[in-house]
């Protein structure tokens, strides 16, 4: 049997994963999140959260509040 660390688990639905596969996905996510924290989201090819993340041209959606228009 092949090593679980080399297996592609992205095509399997969550309910079809074994306990071992779920632990492996959890380990991969933890490793990824620690890498993003250490390097920063931009260095990992991700957009950062909050202001200055490259969403300058996007229109912000605001919740409509009738009390403010009256």
N, CA, C and O atoms as CSV, one atom per row, in Angstrom:
chain,resi,resn,atom,element,x,y,z
A,1,UNK,N,N,0.844,-1.186,0.000
A,1,UNK,CA,C,0.000,0.000,0.000
A,1,UNK,C,C,0.885,1.243,0.000
A,1,UNK,O,O,1.953,1.253,0.612
A,2,UNK,N,N,0.437,2.284,-0.687
A,2,UNK,CA,C,1.234,3.503,-0.766
A,2,UNK,C,C,1.149,4.311,0.528
A,2,UNK,O,O,0.259,4.114,1.355
A,3,UNK,N,N,2.088,5.209,0.669
A,3,UNK,CA,C,2.154,6.053,1.859
A,3,UNK,C,C,0.999,7.054,1.840
A,3,UNK,O,O,0.725,7.660,0.805
A,4,UNK,N,N,0.330,7.230,2.962
A,4,UNK,CA,C,-0.824,8.134,3.025
A,4,UNK,C,C,-0.402,9.589,2.824
A,4,UNK,O,O,-1.213,10.412,2.399
A,5,UNK,N,N,0.851,9.914,3.121
A,5,UNK,CA,C,1.329,11.284,2.923
A,5,UNK,C,C,1.419,11.649,1.447
A,5,UNK,O,O,1.416,12.831,1.100
A,6,UNK,N,N,1.498,10.650,0.578
A,6,UNK,CA,C,1.605,10.884,-0.863
A,6,UNK,C,C,0.253,10.789,-1.571
A,6,UNK,O,O,0.157,11.098,-2.759
A,7,UNK,N,N,-0.758,10.378,-0.876
A,7,UNK,CA,C,-2.062,10.136,-1.475
A,7,UNK,C,C,-2.826,11.443,-1.707
A,7,UNK,O,O,-2.769,12.354,-0.880
A,8,UNK,N,N,-3.544,11.532,-2.837
A,8,UNK,CA,C,-4.396,12.686,-3.120
A,8,UNK,C,C,-5.771,12.417,-2.514
A,8,UNK,O,O,-6.495,11.529,-2.964
A,9,UNK,N,N,-6.119,13.185,-1.500
A,9,UNK,CA,C,-7.384,12.969,-0.804
A,9,UNK,C,C,-8.435,14.013,-1.176
A,9,UNK,O,O,-9.529,14.023,-0.612
A,10,UNK,N,N,-8.108,14.884,-2.117
A,10,UNK,CA,C,-9.006,15.994,-2.437
A,10,UNK,C,C,-10.261,15.561,-3.190
A,10,UNK,O,O,-11.272,16.261,-3.141
A,11,UNK,N,N,-10.221,14.432,-3.879
A,11,UNK,CA,C,-11.384,14.027,-4.674
A,11,UNK,C,C,-12.402,13.209,-3.876
A,11,UNK,O,O,-13.512,12.967,-4.351
A,12,UNK,N,N,-12.035,12.788,-2.683
A,12,UNK,CA,C,-12.950,11.979,-1.866
A,12,UNK,C,C,-13.853,12.880,-1.023
A,12,UNK,O,O,-13.379,13.856,-0.442
A,13,UNK,N,N,-15.142,12.564,-0.952
A,13,UNK,CA,C,-16.019,13.330,-0.054
A,13,UNK,C,C,-15.659,13.036,1.413
A,13,UNK,O,O,-15.092,11.990,1.728
A,14,UNK,N,N,-15.991,13.958,2.274
A,14,UNK,CA,C,-15.611,13.844,3.684
A,14,UNK,C,C,-16.183,12.585,4.342
A,14,UNK,O,O,-15.505,11.956,5.154
A,15,UNK,N,N,-17.404,12.216,4.008
A,15,UNK,CA,C,-18.018,11.045,4.643
A,15,UNK,C,C,-17.371,9.735,4.189
A,15,UNK,O,O,-17.556,8.706,4.841
A,16,UNK,N,N,-16.618,9.751,3.087
A,16,UNK,CA,C,-15.974,8.536,2.583
A,16,UNK,C,C,-14.543,8.368,3.095
A,16,UNK,O,O,-13.903,7.357,2.808
A,17,UNK,N,N,-14.035,9.340,3.846
A,17,UNK,CA,C,-12.668,9.269,4.367
A,17,UNK,C,C,-12.603,8.365,5.590
A,17,UNK,O,O,-13.512,8.358,6.420
A,18,UNK,N,N,-11.529,7.612,5.691
A,18,UNK,CA,C,-11.312,6.800,6.889
A,18,UNK,C,C,-10.767,7.704,7.999
A,18,UNK,O,O,-10.415,8.858,7.753
A,19,UNK,N,N,-10.701,7.175,9.203
A,19,UNK,CA,C,-10.163,7.956,10.323
A,19,UNK,C,C,-8.712,8.346,10.074
A,19,UNK,O,O,-8.302,9.459,10.404
A,20,UNK,N,N,-7.944,7.448,9.502
A,20,UNK,CA,C,-6.535,7.726,9.208
A,20,UNK,C,C,-6.408,8.856,8.180
A,20,UNK,O,O,-5.538,9.718,8.303
A,21,UNK,N,N,-7.272,8.844,7.174
A,21,UNK,CA,C,-7.243,9.888,6.150
A,21,UNK,C,C,-7.670,11.237,6.722
A,21,UNK,O,O,-7.124,12.273,6.343
A,22,UNK,N,N,-8.635,11.229,7.624
A,22,UNK,CA,C,-9.062,12.472,8.276
A,22,UNK,C,C,-7.936,13.053,9.128
A,22,UNK,O,O,-7.733,14.267,9.140
A,23,UNK,N,N,-7.209,12.202,9.836
A,23,UNK,CA,C,-6.066,12.672,10.630
A,23,UNK,C,C,-4.989,13.265,9.724
A,23,UNK,O,O,-4.382,14.282,10.062
A,24,UNK,N,N,-4.752,12.635,8.580
A,24,UNK,CA,C,-3.754,13.133,7.641
A,24,UNK,C,C,-4.157,14.497,7.079
A,24,UNK,O,O,-3.315,15.387,6.964
A,25,UNK,N,N,-5.426,14.669,6.732
A,25,UNK,CA,C,-5.890,15.977,6.250
A,25,UNK,C,C,-5.768,17.034,7.331
A,25,UNK,O,O,-5.414,18.178,7.045
A,26,UNK,N,N,-6.056,16.667,8.560
A,26,UNK,CA,C,-5.912,17.590,9.681
A,26,UNK,C,C,-4.448,18.002,9.866
A,26,UNK,O,O,-4.150,19.171,10.108
A,27,UNK,N,N,-3.550,17.037,9.750
A,27,UNK,CA,C,-2.122,17.326,9.868
A,27,UNK,C,C,-1.662,18.260,8.747
A,27,UNK,O,O,-0.899,19.196,8.989
A,28,UNK,N,N,-2.125,18.004,7.525
A,28,UNK,CA,C,-1.755,18.852,6.386
A,28,UNK,C,C,-2.251,20.279,6.585
A,28,UNK,O,O,-1.528,21.235,6.304
A,29,UNK,N,N,-3.490,20.424,7.071
A,29,UNK,CA,C,-4.035,21.757,7.293
A,29,UNK,C,C,-3.266,22.493,8.377
A,29,UNK,O,O,-2.975,23.681,8.236
A,30,UNK,N,N,-2.936,21.798,9.458
A,30,UNK,CA,C,-2.176,22.422,10.534
A,30,UNK,C,C,-0.805,22.881,10.030
A,30,UNK,O,O,-0.350,23.976,10.362
A,31,UNK,N,N,-0.157,22.045,9.233
A,31,UNK,CA,C,1.148,22.389,8.666
A,31,UNK,C,C,1.021,23.612,7.744
A,31,UNK,O,O,1.869,24.503,7.780
A,32,UNK,N,N,-0.027,23.654,6.927
A,32,UNK,CA,C,-0.262,24.778,6.025
A,32,UNK,C,C,-0.526,26.071,6.798
A,32,UNK,O,O,0.040,27.114,6.470
A,33,UNK,N,N,-1.377,26.009,7.817
A,33,UNK,CA,C,-1.702,27.215,8.574
A,33,UNK,C,C,-0.486,27.753,9.333
A,33,UNK,O,O,-0.333,28.967,9.471
A,34,UNK,N,N,0.371,26.866,9.823
A,34,UNK,CA,C,1.597,27.317,10.490
A,34,UNK,C,C,2.539,27.988,9.490
A,34,UNK,O,O,3.199,28.970,9.829
A,35,UNK,N,N,2.606,27.470,8.269
A,35,UNK,CA,C,3.440,28.070,7.235
A,35,UNK,C,C,2.923,29.468,6.874
A,35,UNK,O,O,3.714,30.394,6.697
A,36,UNK,N,N,1.609,29.622,6.766
A,36,UNK,CA,C,1.034,30.927,6.440
A,36,UNK,C,C,1.295,31.917,7.564
A,36,UNK,O,O,1.594,33.082,7.304
A,37,UNK,N,N,1.187,31.471,8.802
A,37,UNK,CA,C,1.476,32.359,9.936
A,37,UNK,C,C,2.926,32.786,9.945
A,37,UNK,O,O,3.225,33.940,10.252
A,38,UNK,N,N,3.836,31.879,9.615
A,38,UNK,CA,C,5.266,32.183,9.652
A,38,UNK,C,C,5.681,33.101,8.499
A,38,UNK,O,O,6.429,34.057,8.706
A,39,UNK,N,N,5.203,32.816,7.301
A,39,UNK,CA,C,5.625,33.568,6.115
A,39,UNK,C,C,4.737,34.755,5.803
A,39,UNK,O,O,5.202,35.746,5.240
A,40,UNK,N,N,3.476,34.670,6.156
A,40,UNK,CA,C,2.508,35.683,5.773
A,40,UNK,C,C,1.722,35.217,4.563
A,40,UNK,O,O,2.235,34.448,3.751
A,41,UNK,N,N,0.480,35.674,4.431
A,41,UNK,CA,C,-0.370,35.199,3.339
A,41,UNK,C,C,0.126,35.596,1.949
A,41,UNK,O,O,-0.020,34.827,0.999
A,42,UNK,N,N,0.700,36.767,1.822
A,42,UNK,CA,C,1.164,37.206,0.500
A,42,UNK,C,C,2.333,36.369,0.013
A,42,UNK,O,O,2.412,36.076,-1.180
A,43,UNK,N,N,3.230,35.978,0.881
A,43,UNK,CA,C,4.378,35.158,0.490
A,43,UNK,C,C,3.945,33.760,0.061
A,43,UNK,O,O,4.652,33.091,-0.693
A,44,UNK,N,N,2.785,33.321,0.541
A,44,UNK,CA,C,2.270,32.001,0.182
A,44,UNK,C,C,1.328,32.059,-1.017
A,44,UNK,O,O,0.736,31.046,-1.388
A,45,UNK,N,N,1.185,33.236,-1.622
A,45,UNK,CA,C,0.317,33.364,-2.785
A,45,UNK,C,C,-1.139,33.589,-2.429
A,45,UNK,O,O,-2.019,33.393,-3.268
A,46,UNK,N,N,-1.406,33.997,-1.199
A,46,UNK,CA,C,-2.765,34.257,-0.757
A,46,UNK,C,C,-2.936,35.748,-0.538
A,46,UNK,O,O,-1.964,36.461,-0.288
A,47,UNK,N,N,-4.163,36.218,-0.629
A,47,UNK,CA,C,-4.428,37.613,-0.311
A,47,UNK,C,C,-4.625,37.735,1.190
A,47,UNK,O,O,-5.238,36.867,1.813
A,48,UNK,N,N,-4.110,38.804,1.769
A,48,UNK,CA,C,-4.268,39.022,3.200
A,48,UNK,C,C,-5.665,39.502,3.535
A,48,UNK,O,O,-6.394,39.961,2.656
A,49,UNK,N,N,-6.034,39.404,4.770
A,49,UNK,CA,C,-7.351,39.852,5.203
A,49,UNK,C,C,-7.280,41.314,5.603
A,49,UNK,O,O,-6.248,41.783,6.083
A,50,UNK,N,N,-8.365,42.027,5.410
A,50,UNK,CA,C,-8.434,43.413,5.841
A,50,UNK,C,C,-8.025,44.385,4.759
A,50,UNK,O,O,-7.955,44.036,3.581
A,51,UNK,N,N,-7.751,45.623,5.178
A,51,UNK,CA,C,-7.403,46.677,4.227
A,51,UNK,C,C,-6.036,46.429,3.615
A,51,UNK,O,O,-5.153,45.843,4.242
A,52,UNK,N,N,-5.877,46.882,2.386
A,52,UNK,CA,C,-4.600,46.752,1.718
A,52,UNK,C,C,-4.327,45.376,1.168
A,52,UNK,O,O,-3.173,45.017,0.937
A,53,UNK,N,N,-5.376,44.596,0.953
A,53,UNK,CA,C,-5.177,43.229,0.456
A,53,UNK,C,C,-5.403,43.099,-1.043
A,53,UNK,O,O,-5.548,41.991,-1.560
A,54,UNK,N,N,-5.432,44.231,-1.739
A,54,UNK,CA,C,-5.602,44.177,-3.181
A,54,UNK,C,C,-7.048,44.287,-3.618
A,54,UNK,O,O,-7.348,44.061,-4.791
A,55,UNK,N,N,-7.950,44.623,-2.720
A,55,UNK,CA,C,-9.361,44.756,-3.075
A,55,UNK,C,C,-9.744,46.222,-3.206
A,55,UNK,O,O,-10.887,46.584,-2.927
A,56,UNK,N,N,-8.817,47.071,-3.624
A,56,UNK,CA,C,-9.053,48.510,-3.694
A,56,UNK,C,C,-10.166,48.830,-4.675
A,56,UNK,O,O,-11.005,49.684,-4.386
A,57,UNK,N,N,-10.200,48.171,-5.827
A,57,UNK,CA,C,-11.182,48.476,-6.858
A,57,UNK,C,C,-12.548,47.873,-6.620
A,57,UNK,O,O,-13.475,48.173,-7.372
A,58,UNK,N,N,-12.713,47.057,-5.631
A,58,UNK,CA,C,-13.993,46.407,-5.392
A,58,UNK,C,C,-14.948,47.318,-4.647
A,58,UNK,O,O,-14.542,48.107,-3.794
A,59,UNK,N,N,-16.216,47.198,-4.982
A,59,UNK,CA,C,-17.249,47.959,-4.303
A,59,UNK,C,C,-17.651,47.213,-3.034
A,59,UNK,O,O,-17.923,46.013,-3.072
A,60,UNK,N,N,-17.684,47.910,-1.938
A,60,UNK,CA,C,-18.076,47.284,-0.675
A,60,UNK,C,C,-19.589,47.236,-0.560
A,60,UNK,O,O,-20.277,48.190,-0.924
A,61,UNK,N,N,-20.102,46.137,-0.058
A,61,UNK,CA,C,-21.533,45.970,0.152
A,61,UNK,C,C,-21.850,46.369,1.574
A,61,UNK,O,O,-21.219,45.907,2.526
A,62,UNK,N,N,-22.839,47.235,1.702
A,62,UNK,CA,C,-23.236,47.678,3.039
A,62,UNK,C,C,-24.666,47.258,3.320
A,62,UNK,O,O,-25.514,47.271,2.428
A,63,UNK,N,N,-24.923,46.890,4.544
A,63,UNK,CA,C,-26.247,46.459,4.937
A,63,UNK,C,C,-27.183,47.654,4.900
A,63,UNK,O,O,-26.846,48.731,5.391
A,64,UNK,N,N,-28.369,47.459,4.315
A,64,UNK,CA,C,-29.344,48.524,4.236
A,64,UNK,C,C,-30.058,48.655,5.565
A,64,UNK,O,O,-30.594,47.685,6.101
A,65,UNK,N,N,-30.055,49.882,6.090
A,65,UNK,CA,C,-30.730,50.133,7.356
A,65,UNK,C,C,-31.753,51.246,7.144
A,65,UNK,O,O,-31.373,52.394,6.916
A,66,UNK,N,N,-33.030,50.924,7.214
A,66,UNK,CA,C,-34.083,51.932,6.945
A,66,UNK,C,C,-34.048,53.107,7.903
A,66,UNK,O,O,-34.423,54.214,7.517
A,67,UNK,N,N,-33.612,52.907,9.132
A,67,UNK,CA,C,-33.606,53.993,10.103
A,67,UNK,C,C,-32.609,55.097,9.721
A,67,UNK,O,O,-32.798,56.251,10.104
A,68,UNK,N,N,-31.570,54.764,8.986
A,68,UNK,CA,C,-30.587,55.769,8.584
A,68,UNK,C,C,-31.053,56.596,7.390
A,68,UNK,O,O,-30.588,57.722,7.208
A,69,UNK,N,N,-31.955,56.065,6.577
A,69,UNK,CA,C,-32.441,56.804,5.414
A,69,UNK,C,C,-33.624,57.653,5.740
A,69,UNK,O,O,-33.930,58.566,4.973
A,70,UNK,N,N,-34.307,57.419,6.816
A,70,UNK,CA,C,-35.525,58.172,7.160
A,70,UNK,C,C,-35.219,59.459,7.852
A,70,UNK,O,O,-36.134,60.203,8.204
